[in-house]
Amino acid sequence: MKATEVSAILGVVGTVAGLAEKYGPEVYETVKEALEQSKSKTGPSVADIEAIFAKCKADNAAIQSA
């Protein structure tokens, strides 16, 4: 694995950890679904990404009100 690949992976891990910290652990499943779509070559569309963002916001609202 090249240094740039390792750096990219660490960047993604850092981003996911930051999202989980901000929006709760449920965000992990949301991000995992998006990554699985990307791996299957059916990558997320703009609408999918918007839905992921909306779900993260909803998850956060639910966590904050609990």
All heavy atoms as TSV, in Angstrom:
chain	resi	resn	atom	element	x	y	z
A	1	MET	N	N	0.842	-1.170	0.000
A	1	MET	CA	C	0.000	0.000	0.000
A	1	MET	C	C	0.890	1.237	0.000
A	1	MET	O	O	1.868	1.298	0.736
A	1	MET	CB	C	-0.893	-0.034	1.244
A	1	MET	CG	C	-2.158	0.751	1.065
A	1	MET	SD	S	-3.254	0.733	2.511
A	1	MET	CE	C	-3.902	-0.909	2.461
A	2	LYS	N	N	0.540	2.199	-0.814
A	2	LYS	CA	C	1.325	3.425	-0.908
A	2	LYS	C	C	0.953	4.388	0.213
A	2	LYS	O	O	-0.120	4.304	0.805
A	2	LYS	CB	C	1.050	4.100	-2.252
A	2	LYS	CG	C	1.485	3.277	-3.450
A	2	LYS	CD	C	1.149	3.993	-4.729
A	2	LYS	CE	C	1.537	3.130	-5.921
A	2	LYS	NZ	N	1.209	3.777	-7.186
A	3	ALA	N	N	1.857	5.316	0.477
A	3	ALA	CA	C	1.631	6.304	1.535
A	3	ALA	C	C	0.370	7.122	1.268
A	3	ALA	O	O	-0.365	7.445	2.201
A	3	ALA	CB	C	2.847	7.215	1.666
A	4	THR	N	N	0.100	7.431	0.012
A	4	THR	CA	C	-1.103	8.213	-0.300
A	4	THR	C	C	-2.380	7.430	-0.008
A	4	THR	O	O	-3.360	8.004	0.448
A	4	THR	CB	C	-1.109	8.672	-1.774
A	4	THR	OG1	O	-0.955	7.534	-2.618
A	4	THR	CG2	C	-0.012	9.673	-2.052
A	5	GLU	N	N	-2.325	6.127	-0.242
A	5	GLU	CA	C	-3.489	5.287	0.059
A	5	GLU	C	C	-3.726	5.210	1.559
A	5	GLU	O	O	-4.858	5.299	2.030
A	5	GLU	CB	C	-3.299	3.884	-0.525
A	5	GLU	CG	C	-3.297	3.858	-2.039
A	5	GLU	CD	C	-2.859	2.522	-2.598
A	5	GLU	OE1	O	-2.003	1.852	-1.981
A	5	GLU	OE2	O	-3.358	2.151	-3.667
A	6	VAL	N	N	-2.654	5.026	2.311
A	6	VAL	CA	C	-2.755	4.967	3.768
A	6	VAL	C	C	-3.288	6.295	4.301
A	6	VAL	O	O	-4.174	6.327	5.165
A	6	VAL	CB	C	-1.391	4.620	4.408
A	6	VAL	CG1	C	-1.453	4.765	5.920
A	6	VAL	CG2	C	-0.958	3.217	4.021
A	7	SER	N	N	-2.786	7.388	3.749
A	7	SER	CA	C	-3.237	8.708	4.157
A	7	SER	C	C	-4.724	8.888	3.875
A	7	SER	O	O	-5.463	9.431	4.705
A	7	SER	CB	C	-2.424	9.780	3.445
A	7	SER	OG	O	-2.865	11.060	3.813
A	8	ALA	N	N	-5.173	8.435	2.719
A	8	ALA	CA	C	-6.588	8.547	2.366
A	8	ALA	C	C	-7.457	7.731	3.320
A	8	ALA	O	O	-8.506	8.197	3.770
A	8	ALA	CB	C	-6.809	8.098	0.931
A	9	ILE	N	N	-7.012	6.523	3.633
A	9	ILE	CA	C	-7.758	5.667	4.556
A	9	ILE	C	C	-7.839	6.311	5.935
A	9	ILE	O	O	-8.907	6.349	6.557
A	9	ILE	CB	C	-7.133	4.260	4.633
A	9	ILE	CG1	C	-7.360	3.523	3.313
A	9	ILE	CG2	C	-7.704	3.468	5.806
A	9	ILE	CD1	C	-6.574	2.246	3.171
A	10	LEU	N	N	-6.725	6.839	6.409
A	10	LEU	CA	C	-6.727	7.500	7.713
A	10	LEU	C	C	-7.634	8.727	7.711
A	10	LEU	O	O	-8.294	9.023	8.709
A	10	LEU	CB	C	-5.307	7.870	8.132
A	10	LEU	CG	C	-4.396	6.692	8.470
A	10	LEU	CD1	C	-2.974	7.179	8.739
A	10	LEU	CD2	C	-4.932	5.913	9.658
A	11	GLY	N	N	-7.669	9.432	6.597
A	11	GLY	CA	C	-8.560	10.585	6.487
A	11	GLY	C	C	-10.018	10.180	6.604
A	11	GLY	O	O	-10.801	10.826	7.301
A	12	VAL	N	N	-10.388	9.095	5.930
A	12	VAL	CA	C	-11.767	8.603	5.995
A	12	VAL	C	C	-12.092	8.143	7.411
A	12	VAL	O	O	-13.165	8.458	7.945
A	12	VAL	CB	C	-11.996	7.463	4.978
A	12	VAL	CG1	C	-13.321	6.770	5.222
A	12	VAL	CG2	C	-11.917	7.991	3.563
A	13	VAL	N	N	-11.187	7.413	8.024
A	13	VAL	CA	C	-11.407	6.936	9.391
A	13	VAL	C	C	-11.591	8.121	10.338
A	13	VAL	O	O	-12.492	8.116	11.182
A	13	VAL	CB	C	-10.247	6.017	9.854
A	13	VAL	CG1	C	-10.330	5.729	11.343
A	13	VAL	CG2	C	-10.251	4.725	9.059
A	14	GLY	N	N	-10.764	9.132	10.179
A	14	GLY	CA	C	-10.882	10.328	11.021
A	14	GLY	C	C	-12.215	11.025	10.814
A	14	GLY	O	O	-12.854	11.476	11.776
A	15	THR	N	N	-12.655	11.096	9.572
A	15	THR	CA	C	-13.937	11.726	9.268
A	15	THR	C	C	-15.093	10.946	9.879
A	15	THR	O	O	-15.990	11.525	10.501
A	15	THR	CB	C	-14.132	11.854	7.741
A	15	THR	OG1	O	-13.083	12.656	7.223
A	15	THR	CG2	C	-15.475	12.464	7.404
A	16	VAL	N	N	-15.077	9.632	9.717
A	16	VAL	CA	C	-16.147	8.799	10.279
A	16	VAL	C	C	-16.159	8.905	11.800
A	16	VAL	O	O	-17.223	9.028	12.412
A	16	VAL	CB	C	-16.008	7.328	9.824
A	16	VAL	CG1	C	-16.978	6.427	10.571
A	16	VAL	CG2	C	-16.232	7.215	8.321
A	17	ALA	N	N	-14.989	8.887	12.414
A	17	ALA	CA	C	-14.918	9.019	13.872
A	17	ALA	C	C	-15.477	10.369	14.308
A	17	ALA	O	O	-16.217	10.458	15.298
A	17	ALA	CB	C	-13.477	8.854	14.348
A	18	GLY	N	N	-15.153	11.425	13.572
A	18	GLY	CA	C	-15.679	12.745	13.891
A	18	GLY	C	C	-17.190	12.796	13.753
A	18	GLY	O	O	-17.882	13.386	14.594
A	19	LEU	N	N	-17.721	12.191	12.690
A	19	LEU	CA	C	-19.168	12.151	12.507
A	19	LEU	C	C	-19.848	11.353	13.616
A	19	LEU	O	O	-20.900	11.751	14.125
A	19	LEU	CB	C	-19.518	11.546	11.145
A	19	LEU	CG	C	-19.208	12.409	9.928
A	19	LEU	CD1	C	-19.368	11.588	8.642
A	19	LEU	CD2	C	-20.104	13.629	9.895
A	20	ALA	N	N	-19.249	10.223	13.984
A	20	ALA	CA	C	-19.822	9.408	15.060
A	20	ALA	C	C	-19.818	10.173	16.376
A	20	ALA	O	O	-20.761	10.083	17.159
A	20	ALA	CB	C	-19.051	8.091	15.192
A	21	GLU	N	N	-18.759	10.937	16.605
A	21	GLU	CA	C	-18.687	11.738	17.830
A	21	GLU	C	C	-19.762	12.821	17.830
A	21	GLU	O	O	-20.394	13.077	18.841
A	21	GLU	CB	C	-17.304	12.374	17.944
A	21	GLU	CG	C	-17.078	13.114	19.246
A	21	GLU	CD	C	-15.666	13.632	19.340
A	21	GLU	OE1	O	-14.730	12.813	19.269
A	21	GLU	OE2	O	-15.503	14.850	19.474
A	22	LYS	N	N	-19.979	13.428	16.673
A	22	LYS	CA	C	-20.947	14.523	16.582
A	22	LYS	C	C	-22.385	14.016	16.528
A	22	LYS	O	O	-23.259	14.561	17.190
A	22	LYS	CB	C	-20.647	15.372	15.346
A	22	LYS	CG	C	-21.557	16.575	15.202
A	22	LYS	CD	C	-21.110	17.465	14.063
A	22	LYS	CE	C	-22.025	18.677	13.961
A	22	LYS	NZ	N	-21.609	19.577	12.908
A	23	TYR	N	N	-22.640	12.979	15.717
A	23	TYR	CA	C	-24.009	12.537	15.479
A	23	TYR	C	C	-24.374	11.231	16.176
A	23	TYR	O	O	-25.510	10.798	16.098
A	23	TYR	CB	C	-24.252	12.375	13.975
A	23	TYR	CG	C	-24.174	13.675	13.229
A	23	TYR	CD1	C	-23.132	13.939	12.361
A	23	TYR	CD2	C	-25.149	14.648	13.385
A	23	TYR	CE1	C	-23.065	15.138	11.661
A	23	TYR	CE2	C	-25.087	15.846	12.700
A	23	TYR	CZ	C	-24.042	16.087	11.837
A	23	TYR	OH	O	-23.973	17.264	11.150
A	24	GLY	N	N	-23.438	10.588	16.808
A	24	GLY	CA	C	-23.727	9.332	17.490
A	24	GLY	C	C	-23.261	8.137	16.685
A	24	GLY	O	O	-22.983	8.238	15.489
A	25	PRO	N	N	-23.187	6.996	17.337
A	25	PRO	CA	C	-22.644	5.800	16.677
A	25	PRO	C	C	-23.491	5.288	15.510
A	25	PRO	O	O	-22.999	4.550	14.677
A	25	PRO	CB	C	-22.578	4.768	17.811
A	25	PRO	CG	C	-23.516	5.271	18.852
A	25	PRO	CD	C	-23.562	6.758	18.719
A	26	GLU	N	N	-24.760	5.711	15.425
A	26	GLU	CA	C	-25.609	5.264	14.324
A	26	GLU	C	C	-25.059	5.683	12.971
A	26	GLU	O	O	-25.323	5.053	11.961
A	26	GLU	CB	C	-27.033	5.821	14.484
A	26	GLU	CG	C	-27.761	5.300	15.698
A	26	GLU	CD	C	-27.442	6.080	16.969
A	26	GLU	OE1	O	-26.674	7.065	16.925
A	26	GLU	OE2	O	-27.947	5.679	18.017
A	27	VAL	N	N	-24.281	6.762	12.958
A	27	VAL	CA	C	-23.742	7.265	11.692
A	27	VAL	C	C	-22.823	6.229	11.046
A	27	VAL	O	O	-22.688	6.193	9.823
A	27	VAL	CB	C	-23.027	8.616	11.889
A	27	VAL	CG1	C	-21.655	8.434	12.505
A	27	VAL	CG2	C	-22.894	9.357	10.578
A	28	TYR	N	N	-22.223	5.355	11.837
A	28	TYR	CA	C	-21.334	4.330	11.293
A	28	TYR	C	C	-22.074	3.476	10.270
A	28	TYR	O	O	-21.559	3.200	9.188
A	28	TYR	CB	C	-20.767	3.449	12.411
A	28	TYR	CG	C	-20.029	2.256	11.876
A	28	TYR	CD1	C	-18.757	2.394	11.333
A	28	TYR	CD2	C	-20.607	0.992	11.874
A	28	TYR	CE1	C	-18.078	1.304	10.803
A	28	TYR	CE2	C	-19.940	-0.093	11.352
A	28	TYR	CZ	C	-18.685	0.062	10.817
A	28	TYR	OH	O	-18.036	-1.014	10.300
A	29	GLU	N	N	-23.298	3.044	10.595
A	29	GLU	CA	C	-24.070	2.206	9.668
A	29	GLU	C	C	-24.402	2.967	8.388
A	29	GLU	O	O	-24.367	2.412	7.301
A	29	GLU	CB	C	-25.358	1.703	10.335
A	29	GLU	CG	C	-25.115	0.628	11.374
A	29	GLU	CD	C	-24.449	-0.610	10.806
A	29	GLU	OE1	O	-24.795	-1.036	9.681
A	29	GLU	OE2	O	-23.564	-1.159	11.482
A	30	THR	N	N	-24.711	4.253	8.527
A	30	THR	CA	C	-25.038	5.072	7.363
A	30	THR	C	C	-23.830	5.180	6.437
A	30	THR	O	O	-23.946	5.010	5.215
A	30	THR	CB	C	-25.496	6.472	7.812
A	30	THR	OG1	O	-26.577	6.327	8.736
A	30	THR	CG2	C	-25.939	7.315	6.642
A	31	VAL	N	N	-22.666	5.453	7.008
A	31	VAL	CA	C	-21.443	5.570	6.209
A	31	VAL	C	C	-21.084	4.217	5.600
A	31	VAL	O	O	-20.684	4.137	4.433
A	31	VAL	CB	C	-20.286	6.137	7.060
A	31	VAL	CG1	C	-18.965	6.079	6.304
A	31	VAL	CG2	C	-20.595	7.560	7.488
A	32	LYS	N	N	-21.263	3.158	6.364
A	32	LYS	CA	C	-20.962	1.809	5.868
A	32	LYS	C	C	-21.813	1.495	4.638
A	32	LYS	O	O	-21.306	0.952	3.652
A	32	LYS	CB	C	-21.222	0.788	6.975
A	32	LYS	CG	C	-20.905	-0.628	6.588
A	32	LYS	CD	C	-21.170	-1.561	7.755
A	32	LYS	CE	C	-21.393	-2.953	7.244
A	32	LYS	NZ	N	-22.033	-3.822	8.193
A	33	GLU	N	N	-23.106	1.864	4.668
A	33	GLU	CA	C	-23.974	1.630	3.510
A	33	GLU	C	C	-23.460	2.384	2.282
A	33	GLU	O	O	-23.455	1.845	1.177
A	33	GLU	CB	C	-25.400	2.082	3.832
A	33	GLU	CG	C	-26.133	1.184	4.795
A	33	GLU	CD	C	-27.499	1.752	5.171
A	33	GLU	OE1	O	-28.059	2.553	4.394
A	33	GLU	OE2	O	-27.986	1.391	6.249
A	34	ALA	N	N	-23.041	3.626	2.482
A	34	ALA	CA	C	-22.529	4.415	1.357
A	34	ALA	C	C	-21.263	3.795	0.784
A	34	ALA	O	O	-21.081	3.739	-0.433
A	34	ALA	CB	C	-22.262	5.848	1.804
A	35	LEU	N	N	-20.381	3.311	1.667
A	35	LEU	CA	C	-19.148	2.676	1.194
A	35	LEU	C	C	-19.446	1.391	0.430
A	35	LEU	O	O	-18.811	1.100	-0.577
A	35	LEU	CB	C	-18.212	2.393	2.369
A	35	LEU	CG	C	-17.578	3.625	3.006
A	35	LEU	CD1	C	-16.809	3.229	4.260
A	35	LEU	CD2	C	-16.670	4.338	2.029
A	36	GLU	N	N	-20.420	0.623	0.909
A	36	GLU	CA	C	-20.778	-0.609	0.205
A	36	GLU	C	C	-21.329	-0.297	-1.181
A	36	GLU	O	O	-21.039	-1.003	-2.145
A	36	GLU	CB	C	-21.787	-1.412	1.027
A	36	GLU	CG	C	-21.147	-2.072	2.232
A	36	GLU	CD	C	-22.150	-2.720	3.170
A	36	GLU	OE1	O	-23.374	-2.541	2.985
A	36	GLU	OE2	O	-21.703	-3.393	4.104
A	37	GLN	N	N	-22.115	0.787	-1.304
A	37	GLN	CA	C	-22.604	1.185	-2.617
A	37	GLN	C	C	-21.436	1.547	-3.524
A	37	GLN	O	O	-21.423	1.199	-4.694
A	37	GLN	CB	C	-23.541	2.392	-2.501
A	37	GLN	CG	C	-24.904	2.059	-1.981
A	37	GLN	CD	C	-25.783	3.301	-1.895
A	37	GLN	OE1	O	-25.282	4.418	-1.759
A	37	GLN	NE2	N	-27.070	3.109	-1.952
A	38	SER	N	N	-20.464	2.259	-2.975
A	38	SER	CA	C	-19.303	2.661	-3.771
A	38	SER	C	C	-18.514	1.447	-4.242
A	38	SER	O	O	-18.075	1.393	-5.383
A	38	SER	CB	C	-18.389	3.590	-2.969
A	38	SER	OG	O	-19.049	4.797	-2.714
A	39	LYS	N	N	-18.323	0.471	-3.361
A	39	LYS	CA	C	-17.582	-0.732	-3.721
A	39	LYS	C	C	-18.293	-1.519	-4.810
A	39	LYS	O	O	-17.652	-2.151	-5.636
A	39	LYS	CB	C	-17.392	-1.627	-2.494
A	39	LYS	CG	C	-16.290	-1.182	-1.589
A	39	LYS	CD	C	-16.029	-2.074	-0.396
A	39	LYS	CE	C	-16.653	-3.411	-0.374
A	39	LYS	NZ	N	-16.455	-4.204	0.814
A	40	SER	N	N	-19.610	-1.478	-4.825
A	40	SER	CA	C	-20.356	-2.263	-5.794
A	40	SER	C	C	-20.492	-1.537	-7.135
A	40	SER	O	O	-21.219	-1.979	-8.005
A	40	SER	CB	C	-21.752	-2.589	-5.252
A	40	SER	OG	O	-22.537	-1.416	-5.189
A	41	LYS	N	N	-19.810	-0.413	-7.258
A	41	LYS	CA	C	-19.817	0.389	-8.485
A	41	LYS	C	C	-21.149	1.084	-8.727
A	41	LYS	O	O	-21.390	1.615	-9.786
A	41	LYS	CB	C	-19.448	-0.452	-9.711
A	41	LYS	CG	C	-18.130	-1.186	-9.601
A	41	LYS	CD	C	-16.971	-0.263	-9.761
A	41	LYS	CE	C	-15.706	-1.108	-9.844
A	41	LYS	NZ	N	-14.568	-0.549	-9.296
A	42	THR	N	N	-22.036	1.071	-7.733
A	42	THR	CA	C	-23.299	1.789	-7.867
A	42	THR	C	C	-23.261	3.033	-6.996
A	42	THR	O	O	-24.287	3.537	-6.594
A	42	THR	CB	C	-24.495	0.916	-7.439
A	42	THR	OG1	O	-24.365	0.598	-6.053
A	42	THR	CG2	C	-24.595	-0.343	-8.269
A	43	GLY	N	N	-22.061	3.512	-6.712
A	43	GLY	CA	C	-21.810	4.631	-5.816
A	43	GLY	C	C	-22.992	5.523	-5.535
A	43	GLY	O	O	-23.935	5.580	-6.314
A	44	PRO	N	N	-22.965	6.169	-4.407
A	44	PRO	CA	C	-24.097	7.015	-4.028
A	44	PRO	C	C	-24.255	8.198	-4.973
A	44	PRO	O	O	-23.276	8.810	-5.387
A	44	PRO	CB	C	-23.741	7.476	-2.613
A	44	PRO	CG	C	-22.269	7.289	-2.486
A	44	PRO	CD	C	-21.900	6.189	-3.424
A	45	SER	N	N	-25.494	8.480	-5.294
A	45	SER	CA	C	-25.795	9.649	-6.126
A	45	SER	C	C	-25.830	10.884	-5.229
A	45	SER	O	O	-25.725	10.777	-3.998
A	45	SER	CB	C	-27.159	9.460	-6.798
A	45	SER	OG	O	-28.172	9.448	-5.805
A	46	VAL	N	N	-26.024	12.029	-5.823
A	46	VAL	CA	C	-26.145	13.258	-5.041
A	46	VAL	C	C	-27.331	13.121	-4.085
A	46	VAL	O	O	-27.252	13.496	-2.916
A	46	VAL	CB	C	-26.301	14.488	-5.958
A	46	VAL	CG1	C	-26.659	15.721	-5.162
A	46	VAL	CG2	C	-25.029	14.711	-6.759
A	47	ALA	N	N	-28.425	12.564	-4.572
A	47	ALA	CA	C	-29.612	12.372	-3.727
A	47	ALA	C	C	-29.303	11.437	-2.556
A	47	ALA	O	O	-29.769	11.660	-1.437
A	47	ALA	CB	C	-30.772	11.827	-4.557
A	48	ASP	N	N	-28.511	10.386	-2.813
A	48	ASP	CA	C	-28.128	9.467	-1.740
A	48	ASP	C	C	-27.307	10.194	-0.684
A	48	ASP	O	O	-27.510	9.997	0.514
A	48	ASP	CB	C	-27.313	8.286	-2.290
A	48	ASP	CG	C	-28.126	7.344	-3.153
A	48	ASP	OD1	O	-29.354	7.272	-2.982
A	48	ASP	OD2	O	-27.511	6.696	-4.019
A	49	ILE	N	N	-26.368	11.024	-1.124
A	49	ILE	CA	C	-25.520	11.758	-0.186
A	49	ILE	C	C	-26.368	12.743	0.611
A	49	ILE	O	O	-26.195	12.876	1.831
A	49	ILE	CB	C	-24.375	12.460	-0.938
A	49	ILE	CG1	C	-23.412	11.404	-1.503
A	49	ILE	CG2	C	-23.636	13.435	-0.015
A	49	ILE	CD1	C	-22.401	11.938	-2.476
A	50	GLU	N	N	-27.307	13.403	-0.045
A	50	GLU	CA	C	-28.202	14.314	0.669
A	50	GLU	C	C	-29.034	13.547	1.695
A	50	GLU	O	O	-29.258	14.028	2.807
A	50	GLU	CB	C	-29.095	15.053	-0.314
A	50	GLU	CG	C	-28.345	16.082	-1.138
A	50	GLU	CD	C	-29.179	16.676	-2.271
A	50	GLU	OE1	O	-30.246	16.113	-2.618
A	50	GLU	OE2	O	-28.742	17.710	-2.807
A	51	ALA	N	N	-29.487	12.355	1.339
A	51	ALA	CA	C	-30.264	11.532	2.272
A	51	ALA	C	C	-29.409	11.099	3.457
A	51	ALA	O	O	-29.894	11.075	4.597
A	51	ALA	CB	C	-30.839	10.315	1.548
A	52	ILE	N	N	-28.148	10.770	3.195
A	52	ILE	CA	C	-27.234	10.396	4.284
A	52	ILE	C	C	-27.061	11.575	5.238
A	52	ILE	O	O	-27.120	11.413	6.456
A	52	ILE	CB	C	-25.872	9.933	3.720
A	52	ILE	CG1	C	-26.016	8.585	3.010
A	52	ILE	CG2	C	-24.816	9.857	4.825
A	52	ILE	CD1	C	-24.822	8.206	2.161
A	53	PHE	N	N	-26.871	12.763	4.681
A	53	PHE	CA	C	-26.703	13.955	5.518
A	53	PHE	C	C	-27.967	14.207	6.333
A	53	PHE	O	O	-27.893	14.487	7.533
A	53	PHE	CB	C	-26.372	15.168	4.644
A	53	PHE	CG	C	-26.143	16.419	5.432
A	53	PHE	CD1	C	-25.026	16.548	6.244
A	53	PHE	CD2	C	-27.038	17.473	5.371
A	53	PHE	CE1	C	-24.814	17.698	6.986
A	53	PHE	CE2	C	-26.830	18.622	6.104
A	53	PHE	CZ	C	-25.722	18.738	6.917
A	54	ALA	N	N	-29.133	14.073	5.701
A	54	ALA	CA	C	-30.396	14.271	6.414
A	54	ALA	C	C	-30.563	13.243	7.520
A	54	ALA	O	O	-31.031	13.568	8.619
A	54	ALA	CB	C	-31.564	14.203	5.430
A	55	LYS	N	N	-30.171	11.996	7.243
A	55	LYS	CA	C	-30.277	10.948	8.264
A	55	LYS	C	C	-29.351	11.250	9.436
A	55	LYS	O	O	-29.733	11.065	10.592
A	55	LYS	CB	C	-29.963	9.588	7.670
A	55	LYS	CG	C	-30.138	8.453	8.674
A	55	LYS	CD	C	-29.883	7.106	8.059
A	55	LYS	CE	C	-30.091	5.957	9.004
A	55	LYS	NZ	N	-29.633	6.116	10.355
A	56	CYS	N	N	-28.148	11.719	9.144
A	56	CYS	CA	C	-27.213	12.076	10.218
A	56	CYS	C	C	-27.796	13.191	11.090
A	56	CYS	O	O	-27.704	13.136	12.313
A	56	CYS	CB	C	-25.869	12.514	9.639
A	56	CYS	SG	S	-24.907	11.165	8.930
A	57	LYS	N	N	-28.410	14.188	10.445
A	57	LYS	CA	C	-29.011	15.279	11.198
A	57	LYS	C	C	-30.172	14.765	12.048
A	57	LYS	O	O	-30.337	15.160	13.206
A	57	LYS	CB	C	-29.474	16.381	10.253
A	57	LYS	CG	C	-28.332	17.202	9.686
A	57	LYS	CD	C	-28.757	18.220	8.656
A	57	LYS	CE	C	-29.812	19.166	9.138
A	57	LYS	NZ	N	-30.163	20.189	8.140
A	58	ALA	N	N	-30.991	13.872	11.483
A	58	ALA	CA	C	-32.117	13.304	12.231
A	58	ALA	C	C	-31.615	12.456	13.392
A	58	ALA	O	O	-32.180	12.517	14.507
A	58	ALA	CB	C	-32.999	12.483	11.301
A	59	ASP	N	N	-30.581	11.645	13.156
A	59	ASP	CA	C	-29.991	10.847	14.231
A	59	ASP	C	C	-29.502	11.749	15.356
A	59	ASP	O	O	-29.725	11.475	16.531
A	59	ASP	CB	C	-28.824	9.986	13.723
A	59	ASP	CG	C	-29.260	8.845	12.818
A	59	ASP	OD1	O	-30.460	8.537	12.773
A	59	ASP	OD2	O	-28.379	8.267	12.157
A	60	ASN	N	N	-28.845	12.845	14.984
A	60	ASN	CA	C	-28.344	13.768	15.978
A	60	ASN	C	C	-29.484	14.385	16.775
A	60	ASN	O	O	-29.416	14.482	18.004
A	60	ASN	CB	C	-27.500	14.874	15.325
A	60	ASN	CG	C	-26.899	15.804	16.350
A	60	ASN	OD1	O	-26.324	15.370	17.334
A	60	ASN	ND2	N	-27.058	17.094	16.139
A	61	ALA	N	N	-30.557	14.791	16.092
A	61	ALA	CA	C	-31.703	15.391	16.784
A	61	ALA	C	C	-32.314	14.397	17.768
A	61	ALA	O	O	-32.667	14.754	18.899
A	61	ALA	CB	C	-32.745	15.854	15.767
A	62	ALA	N	N	-32.417	13.135	17.350
A	62	ALA	CA	C	-32.961	12.108	18.235
A	62	ALA	C	C	-32.077	11.880	19.446
A	62	ALA	O	O	-32.575	11.735	20.571
A	62	ALA	CB	C	-33.149	10.797	17.451
A	63	ILE	N	N	-30.773	11.870	19.221
A	63	ILE	CA	C	-29.822	11.673	20.325
A	63	ILE	C	C	-29.899	12.849	21.293
A	63	ILE	O	O	-29.926	12.658	22.506
A	63	ILE	CB	C	-28.392	11.501	19.783
A	63	ILE	CG1	C	-28.277	10.153	19.057
A	63	ILE	CG2	C	-27.369	11.596	20.903
A	63	ILE	CD1	C	-27.038	10.039	18.191
A	64	GLN	N	N	-29.960	14.071	20.754
A	64	GLN	CA	C	-29.990	15.257	21.608
A	64	GLN	C	C	-31.271	15.345	22.432
A	64	GLN	O	O	-31.253	15.853	23.541
A	64	GLN	CB	C	-29.826	16.528	20.756
A	64	GLN	CG	C	-28.508	16.620	20.034
A	64	GLN	CD	C	-27.296	16.505	20.949
A	64	GLN	OE1	O	-27.259	17.072	22.027
A	64	GLN	NE2	N	-26.296	15.761	20.504
A	65	SER	N	N	-32.381	14.846	21.896
A	65	SER	CA	C	-33.648	14.925	22.629
A	65	SER	C	C	-33.827	13.772	23.614
A	65	SER	O	O	-34.746	13.798	24.427
A	65	SER	CB	C	-34.826	14.961	21.655
A	65	SER	OG	O	-34.950	13.735	20.971
A	66	ALA	N	N	-32.966	12.775	23.532
A	66	ALA	CA	C	-33.082	11.605	24.424
A	66	ALA	C	C	-32.537	11.905	25.812
A	66	ALA	O	O	-31.842	12.796	26.089
A	66	ALA	CB	C	-32.349	10.422	23.833
